[in-house]
Amino acid sequence: MNLLSFKKMLKEQSPEYLAELQAKTGLTKPELAERLMMSLKSWDNLISKNCSQKLPGVKFELLLLLAGKHPEYILTKR
């Protein structure tokens, strides 16, 4: 993934897409919020229909990894 395509993915994230990624992780909202080092309220705000905020780049990339949707990398357990 080049930097331009990642920036495009980052820019185009929507609340619906973030909620879809969360579902793919298999984690509950509180578990994912903790993993992303944010409050549950912040996560709920990001996935609400009226939110225009974006998940910061590093956290978005981690979410893609956790959901198995990262275009270049996969996570494996030790």
MOZIHU-V683322 format. One record per pair of residues at least 6 apart in sequence whose ideal C-beta (glycine too) atoms are under 6 Angstrom apart, sorted by the first residue. I is the first residue (numbers start at 1). J is the second residue. Records with the same first field share a line. If there is no record, write none. Layout:
# MOZIHU-V683322
I=J, J
This chain:
# MOZIHU-V683322
1=71, 72
10=57, 60
13=54
15=47, 48, 49, 51
18=46, 47
19=47
21=63, 67
22=32
24=67
25=66, 67
29=43
30=40
33=40, 43
36=59
45=51
46=55
64=70
65=75
